[in-house]
Amino acid sequence: MKAQIILNVNAQKHLIAKALTKYIDFSKRVYIAYGSTNHYLLYHLGIEYKDAYIAGCFYNNALNVTKKRPLPVVLDNKKTVDIKDFDISKSDFFIKGANALWYESGKKYAAVAVADDKGGTYGNFYIKAAARGSRVIIPVSHEKLIPYYVPSSQNVDMAMGSKIAMFKFFYGEVFTEVEAFDFLFNLNAKIIAGGGILGNEGSVIMEVEGEKKDIKSAFDFVKHYSFELNFTVETLF
């Protein structure tokens, strides 16, 4: 059976986050970096924040960096632990979101915006996780799809907000709505259109194929979560 589903930005993040709660082995140590999709991951793990779990965002027509943020979330066998030093190992998971997604030769790639002149989470944590061979997962939705990667730095004369660099992920597993539909509902998914107005800006329209009961479960999930979770960001800047 085939069906067509529209995912607004909220539903995209919920879908990926929910799938990650099943995909990640939480009996291991899991480092969860700041990011809006990771905020949804924490939500589906039962860890809720009133303010967004982010270090920065594109908001109010500006490139923003937060002035305050909670401590990074690290889980060990599903329990929150206090980690002073980022001593990640090859058996650990590191979850890091992205700000750009593109395809090359049929493969998915991602990049992240960096406003910290010292490299931020990418320079301080991702590099170490990659060097040690940790299980790196990069959740990113297709609202962030770009034609191709353009290397960029903070060496610009002006910016609407904070100046950013775009760093390409050279290691890790990119995890999108396509993988989420497959893993969570056993559905083969393809993107056939995108966009929208009046609340559906950034939406993707997906054609899914599979068993009727699995498609119904996917429909119910998307309908429920399309407008679920309205976190605040005003107090972060």
N, C-alpha and C positions, 0 to 999 in steps of 0.2 A: 504494500500500500504506500502511496505517496501523498504528501501533504505539504502545505506552505505555511510557514510561521514567520511572523514579524517580531523581531526582538528590538525593543528600544534599548538605550544605553544601560538603563538600570537592569533590565532583564539579562542583557549580555553578561554583566558582571556577576549577577546572581547565579546564572547558569554555570559559568566557569568556576566560581567559588564553591558551589555545591558539589560539582564534580571533583574538585580538588580534595574535598573532605573524604571522598572515597578513594581517590587515586594515590594520595600521599600515605606512606606508612608511618602513622603517628605513634607507633611503638618505638620509633627512633627519635633522635633529637631533631627538631625542626626550627629553623631560624626564619622568621617571617619579617621581611623588610617593610618599610613604610610604603603605602600605595593605596589608591582607592579600591582596586580590585581585591587587594589583601585585607582591606577593611571589611569587605563583604565576606571574605574567607573567615575572618575572626567572628563575624556575626553568625555564620553557619556552624561555627564551633562552639557557640554559646558565650563568646567573649565580646561584650558590647561596649562601645564608646559613644558618648553623646556627640563629641567632636570627631571629625574624620581622622582616621589613622594615616596621616599623610605627612610628608616632609615638604611638599609643594604641590601646586596644581595650576592649571590654566583656568582662571576664574575671574569674573568681573572684567573681562577684556584685558587681562594682564597675566604675566608670568609671575606667579607668586611663590614665595618661600615662607614657610610657617615660622613664627617667632617662638612658639612653644609646641611641644609634642610629648606624648607619653614615652616611657622607656620602651625600647624594642622588645617585641614579644618573642620569647624563646620557649618552646615546649619540649619537655622530655617525658616520653611515655604519657603524653596528653596532659601533663601537669606543667604549669608555668614555673620557670626557674629564673633566678637572677644571675645573669652572666655579665661579669665586669669586663672580661677580655674575650674577644671574638676568636676563640680557639676551636675552629671548626675542623672536622675530620672527614675522611672519605665516606664514612657510613652515615653522615648527617645529611639532612635536606636543607637547602637554602631557597626560599621563595622570593623572587624579585620581579616586580611588575615592570612595564615598559610604556613608552610614549609613542612608539612608532612600530609598525608591522609592515613587512613587504615580502614579496615572493621573488625568488631567483631559481630558475630551472626547476620549478615545481616544489621547492623547499621553502619553508617559512623562516624568516629572520626578524630580529627585533633590535631596537635601540632605545636608550633611555636618556631623558633630559637631566643634565647635571648643572646645578647652579652654584654649588660649593666649589670654590677655587682649589680645594684640596682633593676633589674627586668624589666627595660624598659617599653614599653607600656603595657605589660602583667601585671607587678607588680603594676604600677602606675595608670592604667586606667581600664584594663579588670577586675581585681579583684573587683573594686568598682562597675562597671557596673553589674557584676554578683551578688554581694551582694545586690544591690538595685533592682534586678529583671528587669533590662532594657532589651529591645529586642536586643539581640546580634546575629549578623549574621556573619558567618565565610566563606567567599568565598575562595574556593581552587580548583584547577584543578587537573586532574588525572595524569599529568606529575609528581606530587609529591607523587604518590602512593608508600607506603612502605609495606613490609610484615606484620609488627606489630610494636607497639610502644616500643622503648627502652629508658627508663629514662636515661638522661645524664646531666652532669653539666660542668661548666667551669674548674673543677678540673682535668685538663689533663696536661701532661708535655709539649706537643708541639701541634701546630695547623698551618695549612696553612692559615695564616691570623689571624683573631680574634678568640679567644676561645668562644664557644657557649654552652649554655644549651638548652635542648629541653623540653619545658613545654607543658603538655597536657591540652587542653581545656576541662574543666569539666562541662561547661555550655554554651549553645548557639546552634545555628542552622547551621549545615554544609551545604553549598550551592555549588554544583558542576555543571558540564556540564549537568548531567542527569536532575537535577531540572531546569536548564536553558532552555533546549529543551522543557520540559513540560510546563513551565510557559510562555515562549516567543512564541512558535510555536505549542503548544498543541500536542507534539509528545512524544511517549513513546520511550526512548532511552536506549540502552544497549551497553556496551563496549565489543568488540569482539577481538581486537588486539591492539598492541601498538608498538611504535618505528618508526625508519626511518633513512634515511641518507641524506646528502647534503641539509640541511635546514629543514628536517622533523624529526630531533632528538627530542624525547620527545612527538611525536604525539600520539594521540589515534584515533583508528578507531571505529566508532560507527554505530550500526544498529538502525535506527529509523523507527517507524511505525506510520502512521496516514493518514490524507487526502492528496491527491496529491498536492493540492494548498499550504498546509502548508509545505510539504517537499520541494517544489520548493522555497518557501520563505526562508527556512533554507539553501538550497544550495546557493541561491543568497547571503545571508548574509555571509556565510563562505567564498565564493569565493572573496567577496569584502574585507573582513577584515583579511584575512590570512596574508597579508603583509602590513597592514595599521598600522601606528603609530610607527615611529622609534625614540624613545627618546634617549637622551644621558645620560651617567653616568660618563664620564671621569672627569668632573669638580667637582664631588661630593666627591672625595677621595683625 
